[in-house]
Amino acid sequence: MKYNDLTVEKNTRPNRKGRGISAGQGKTAGRGTKGQKARAGHNKMPRGFMGGQRAIMQAVPKIKGFKSFHAKAEVVYTDRLNELKGKVDNYTLAEAGLITSPFSKVKVITRGELTAKIELETQFASKTAVEAIKKAGGTFKKVAILKRPTSETK
């Protein structure tokens, strides 16, 4: 056996805090003096707690210029649906150029008059839009948001 092959484990005990001045971590036991963090149970505070002040995650959405990452639904008006026939879903609306992507949320809102008989399958529609679709002889079905296809080679 060589000297550099020896594996040595450290032989030190953990610090026993608050066991007298001569122990090195006595009296305040490394917590400083006074204050909320010096008291017992200070580590039971919730994450993000700021001493009773409003927490940062609650304050951020109220700051001027805050931008939500929550994607808003794209709006399609009923009078634009007159151009389409038969089954209308996100793919049909994207091909017609009424929405940017078939994978975005879509809400249909009433504007003008709907004459085409369509089977609408989108995420949202206003009550008046559903009534207009049924009045024209069509149907409305609420569907989930379409997921983007993932590539299998990763």
ZADO-1210 file (C-alpha; in nm, 4 decimals, padded with zeros to 6 digits):
<atoms>
<atom x="00.0000" y="00.0000" z="00.0000" code="MET" pos="1"/>
<atom x="00.1208" y="00.3476" z="-00.0821" code="LYS" pos="2"/>
<atom x="00.0763" y="00.6602" z="00.1238" code="TYR" pos="3"/>
<atom x="-00.1376" y="00.8276" z="-00.1459" code="ASN" pos="4"/>
<atom x="-00.3697" y="00.5238" z="-00.1595" code="ASP" pos="5"/>
<atom x="-00.4804" y="00.5686" z="00.2017" code="LEU" pos="6"/>
<atom x="-00.8381" y="00.6831" z="00.2479" code="THR" pos="7"/>
<atom x="-00.8827" y="00.8849" z="00.5612" code="VAL" pos="8"/>
<atom x="-01.2178" y="00.9862" z="00.7004" code="GLU" pos="9"/>
<atom x="-01.2392" y="01.3038" z="00.9005" code="LYS" pos="10"/>
<atom x="-01.2672" y="01.2452" z="01.2714" code="ASN" pos="11"/>
<atom x="-01.4568" y="01.5539" z="01.3866" code="THR" pos="12"/>
<atom x="-01.7763" y="01.5665" z="01.5827" code="ARG" pos="13"/>
<atom x="-02.0604" y="01.7969" z="01.4783" code="PRO" pos="14"/>
<atom x="-02.0743" y="02.1294" z="01.6632" code="ASN" pos="15"/>
<atom x="-02.2982" y="02.1200" z="01.9725" code="ARG" pos="16"/>
<atom x="-02.4339" y="02.4710" z="01.9649" code="LYS" pos="17"/>
<atom x="-02.5501" y="02.6620" z="02.2685" code="GLY" pos="18"/>
<atom x="-02.3492" y="02.4607" z="02.5252" code="ARG" pos="19"/>
<atom x="-02.1505" y="02.7400" z="02.6922" code="GLY" pos="20"/>
<atom x="-01.9018" y="03.0105" z="02.5952" code="ILE" pos="21"/>
<atom x="-01.5966" y="02.7824" z="02.5966" code="SER" pos="22"/>
<atom x="-01.7560" y="02.5498" z="02.3393" code="ALA" pos="23"/>
<atom x="-01.7099" y="02.8144" z="02.0671" code="GLY" pos="24"/>
<atom x="-02.0770" y="02.8276" z="01.9610" code="GLN" pos="25"/>
<atom x="-02.2235" y="02.9183" z="02.2979" code="GLY" pos="26"/>
<atom x="-02.4658" y="03.1859" z="02.4190" code="LYS" pos="27"/>
<atom x="-02.6414" y="03.2962" z="02.0962" code="THR" pos="28"/>
<atom x="-02.5239" y="02.9840" z="01.9086" code="ALA" pos="29"/>
<atom x="-02.4415" y="03.1679" z="01.5845" code="GLY" pos="30"/>
<atom x="-02.7866" y="03.3276" z="01.5532" code="ARG" pos="31"/>
<atom x="-02.6770" y="03.6818" z="01.6328" code="GLY" pos="32"/>
<atom x="-02.8751" y="03.8843" z="01.8840" code="THR" pos="33"/>
<atom x="-03.2507" y="03.9399" z="01.8891" code="LYS" pos="34"/>
<atom x="-03.4891" y="03.9396" z="01.5974" code="GLY" pos="35"/>
<atom x="-03.7239" y="03.6855" z="01.4454" code="GLN" pos="36"/>
<atom x="-03.4463" y="03.4574" z="01.3189" code="LYS" pos="37"/>
<atom x="-03.2861" y="03.4400" z="01.6625" code="ALA" pos="38"/>
<atom x="-03.5995" y="03.2927" z="01.8192" code="ARG" pos="39"/>
<atom x="-03.7039" y="02.9300" z="01.8364" code="ALA" pos="40"/>
<atom x="-03.9193" y="02.8096" z="01.5480" code="GLY" pos="41"/>
<atom x="-03.7920" y="03.0678" z="01.3007" code="HIS" pos="42"/>
<atom x="-03.7468" y="02.8051" z="01.0289" code="ASN" pos="43"/>
<atom x="-04.1201" y="02.7306" z="01.0275" code="LYS" pos="44"/>
<atom x="-04.1919" y="03.0502" z="00.8359" code="MET" pos="45"/>
<atom x="-04.3334" y="02.9954" z="00.4863" code="PRO" pos="46"/>
<atom x="-04.1092" y="03.0328" z="00.1835" code="ARG" pos="47"/>
<atom x="-04.1027" y="03.3943" z="00.0685" code="GLY" pos="48"/>
<atom x="-04.2150" y="03.5314" z="00.4086" code="PHE" pos="49"/>
<atom x="-04.0874" y="03.8866" z="00.4558" code="MET" pos="50"/>
<atom x="-04.1601" y="03.9613" z="00.8206" code="GLY" pos="51"/>
<atom x="-04.5264" y="04.0462" z="00.7763" code="GLY" pos="52"/>
<atom x="-04.4615" y="04.2678" z="00.4741" code="GLN" pos="53"/>
<atom x="-04.6327" y="04.1558" z="00.1535" code="ARG" pos="54"/>
<atom x="-04.4277" y="03.8745" z="00.0016" code="ALA" pos="55"/>
<atom x="-04.2414" y="03.9355" z="-00.3244" code="ILE" pos="56"/>
<atom x="-04.4487" y="03.6841" z="-00.5212" code="MET" pos="57"/>
<atom x="-04.7647" y="03.8681" z="-00.4183" code="GLN" pos="58"/>
<atom x="-04.6191" y="04.2100" z="-00.5001" code="ALA" pos="59"/>
<atom x="-04.4754" y="04.1354" z="-00.8469" code="VAL" pos="60"/>
<atom x="-04.8074" y="04.1098" z="-01.0389" code="PRO" pos="61"/>
<atom x="-04.9067" y="04.4540" z="-00.9065" code="LYS" pos="62"/>
<atom x="-04.5841" y="04.6232" z="-01.0172" code="ILE" pos="63"/>
<atom x="-04.6180" y="04.8599" z="-01.3130" code="LYS" pos="64"/>
<atom x="-04.5258" y="04.6865" z="-01.6378" code="GLY" pos="65"/>
<atom x="-04.5802" y="04.3311" z="-01.5159" code="PHE" pos="66"/>
<atom x="-04.6382" y="04.0941" z="-01.8082" code="LYS" pos="67"/>
<atom x="-04.8348" y="03.7780" z="-01.7473" code="SER" pos="68"/>
<atom x="-04.7034" y="03.4596" z="-01.9092" code="PHE" pos="69"/>
<atom x="-05.0626" y="03.3272" z="-01.9226" code="HIS" pos="70"/>
<atom x="-05.1499" y="03.3045" z="-02.2925" code="ALA" pos="71"/>
<atom x="-05.4713" y="03.4847" z="-02.3823" code="LYS" pos="72"/>
<atom x="-05.7294" y="03.3275" z="-02.6117" code="ALA" pos="73"/>
<atom x="-05.7429" y="03.4439" z="-02.9728" code="GLU" pos="74"/>
<atom x="-06.0781" y="03.5963" z="-03.0673" code="VAL" pos="75"/>
<atom x="-06.2803" y="03.4885" z="-03.3708" code="VAL" pos="76"/>
<atom x="-06.6036" y="03.6694" z="-03.4596" code="TYR" pos="77"/>
<atom x="-06.9163" y="03.4861" z="-03.5766" code="THR" pos="78"/>
<atom x="-06.9517" y="03.6881" z="-03.8997" code="ASP" pos="79"/>
<atom x="-06.6064" y="03.5601" z="-04.0097" code="ARG" pos="80"/>
<atom x="-06.7331" y="03.1997" z="-03.9740" code="LEU" pos="81"/>
<atom x="-06.9740" y="03.2497" z="-04.2704" code="ASN" pos="82"/>
<atom x="-06.6822" y="03.1775" z="-04.5050" code="GLU" pos="83"/>
<atom x="-06.6392" y="02.8264" z="-04.3569" code="LEU" pos="84"/>
<atom x="-06.8544" y="02.5175" z="-04.4049" code="LYS" pos="85"/>
<atom x="-06.9018" y="02.1875" z="-04.2184" code="GLY" pos="86"/>
<atom x="-06.6776" y="02.1005" z="-03.9252" code="LYS" pos="87"/>
<atom x="-06.4777" y="02.3975" z="-03.7955" code="VAL" pos="88"/>
<atom x="-06.1926" y="02.3402" z="-03.5484" code="ASP" pos="89"/>
<atom x="-05.8596" y="02.5050" z="-03.4649" code="ASN" pos="90"/>
<atom x="-05.6891" y="02.3590" z="-03.7738" code="TYR" pos="91"/>
<atom x="-05.9650" y="02.4903" z="-04.0043" code="THR" pos="92"/>
<atom x="-05.9494" y="02.8366" z="-03.8444" code="LEU" pos="93"/>
<atom x="-05.5691" y="02.8460" z="-03.8787" code="ALA" pos="94"/>
<atom x="-05.5859" y="02.7449" z="-04.2470" code="GLU" pos="95"/>
<atom x="-05.8441" y="03.0190" z="-04.3095" code="ALA" pos="96"/>
<atom x="-05.6084" y="03.2708" z="-04.1452" code="GLY" pos="97"/>
<atom x="-05.8483" y="03.3602" z="-03.8630" code="LEU" pos="98"/>
<atom x="-05.6006" y="03.2526" z="-03.5913" code="ILE" pos="99"/>
<atom x="-05.2209" y="03.2401" z="-03.5853" code="THR" pos="100"/>
<atom x="-05.1738" y="02.8789" z="-03.4734" code="SER" pos="101"/>
<atom x="-05.3964" y="02.5718" z="-03.4308" code="PRO" pos="102"/>
<atom x="-05.2365" y="02.5188" z="-03.0873" code="PHE" pos="103"/>
<atom x="-05.3614" y="02.8457" z="-02.9355" code="SER" pos="104"/>
<atom x="-05.6791" y="02.8945" z="-02.7319" code="LYS" pos="105"/>
<atom x="-05.9745" y="03.0197" z="-02.9350" code="VAL" pos="106"/>
<atom x="-06.2837" y="03.2091" z="-02.8219" code="LYS" pos="107"/>
<atom x="-06.5753" y="03.2770" z="-03.0531" code="VAL" pos="108"/>
<atom x="-06.7629" y="03.6037" z="-02.9932" code="ILE" pos="109"/>
<atom x="-07.0800" y="03.7371" z="-03.1541" code="THR" pos="110"/>
<atom x="-07.0492" y="04.0107" z="-03.4170" code="ARG" pos="111"/>
<atom x="-07.2670" y="04.0522" z="-03.7191" code="GLY" pos="112"/>
<atom x="-07.4916" y="03.7706" z="-03.8395" code="GLU" pos="113"/>
<atom x="-07.4073" y="03.4035" z="-03.8797" code="LEU" pos="114"/>
<atom x="-07.5806" y="03.2271" z="-04.1705" code="THR" pos="115"/>
<atom x="-07.3550" y="02.9254" z="-04.2331" code="ALA" pos="116"/>
<atom x="-07.4448" y="02.5896" z="-04.0775" code="LYS" pos="117"/>
<atom x="-07.1263" y="02.4812" z="-03.8993" code="ILE" pos="118"/>
<atom x="-07.0138" y="02.2277" z="-03.6398" code="GLU" pos="119"/>
<atom x="-06.7854" y="02.4399" z="-03.4216" code="LEU" pos="120"/>
<atom x="-06.5242" y="02.2706" z="-03.2007" code="GLU" pos="121"/>
<atom x="-06.3184" y="02.5278" z="-03.0066" code="THR" pos="122"/>
<atom x="-06.2103" y="02.5952" z="-02.6502" code="GLN" pos="123"/>
<atom x="-06.4471" y="02.8827" z="-02.5669" code="PHE" pos="124"/>
<atom x="-06.7537" y="03.0568" z="-02.7054" code="ALA" pos="125"/>
<atom x="-06.9763" y="03.3275" z="-02.5609" code="SER" pos="126"/>
<atom x="-07.3387" y="03.2399" z="-02.4787" code="LYS" pos="127"/>
<atom x="-07.4684" y="03.4644" z="-02.7549" code="THR" pos="128"/>
<atom x="-07.2269" y="03.3046" z="-03.0039" code="ALA" pos="129"/>
<atom x="-07.3537" y="02.9556" z="-02.9126" code="VAL" pos="130"/>
<atom x="-07.7132" y="03.0771" z="-02.9558" code="GLU" pos="131"/>
<atom x="-07.6268" y="03.2260" z="-03.2982" code="ALA" pos="132"/>
<atom x="-07.4631" y="02.8980" z="-03.4089" code="ILE" pos="133"/>
<atom x="-07.7667" y="02.6943" z="-03.2989" code="LYS" pos="134"/>
<atom x="-08.0047" y="02.9440" z="-03.4639" code="LYS" pos="135"/>
<atom x="-07.8157" y="02.8953" z="-03.7938" code="ALA" pos="136"/>
<atom x="-07.8629" y="02.5170" z="-03.7552" code="GLY" pos="137"/>
<atom x="-07.5130" y="02.4331" z="-03.6317" code="GLY" pos="138"/>
<atom x="-07.3651" y="02.2881" z="-03.3146" code="THR" pos="139"/>
<atom x="-07.0970" y="02.3895" z="-03.0653" code="PHE" pos="140"/>
<atom x="-06.8682" y="02.1466" z="-02.8828" code="LYS" pos="141"/>
<atom x="-06.6126" y="02.2562" z="-02.6243" code="LYS" pos="142"/>
<atom x="-06.2773" y="02.0800" z="-02.6724" code="VAL" pos="143"/>
<atom x="-05.9439" y="02.0816" z="-02.4875" code="ALA" pos="144"/>
<atom x="-05.6485" y="02.2906" z="-02.6028" code="ILE" pos="145"/>
<atom x="-05.4513" y="02.1038" z="-02.8679" code="LEU" pos="146"/>
<atom x="-05.1018" y="01.9915" z="-02.7647" code="LYS" pos="147"/>
<atom x="-04.8099" y="02.0485" z="-02.9976" code="ARG" pos="148"/>
<atom x="-04.6718" y="01.7250" z="-03.1435" code="PRO" pos="149"/>
<atom x="-04.3401" y="01.6325" z="-02.9834" code="THR" pos="150"/>
<atom x="-04.0535" y="01.4838" z="-03.1803" code="SER" pos="151"/>
<atom x="-03.9729" y="01.1263" z="-03.0813" code="GLU" pos="152"/>
<atom x="-03.6000" y="01.1640" z="-03.1533" code="THR" pos="153"/>
<atom x="-03.4576" y="01.3491" z="-02.8558" code="LYS" pos="154"/>
</atoms>
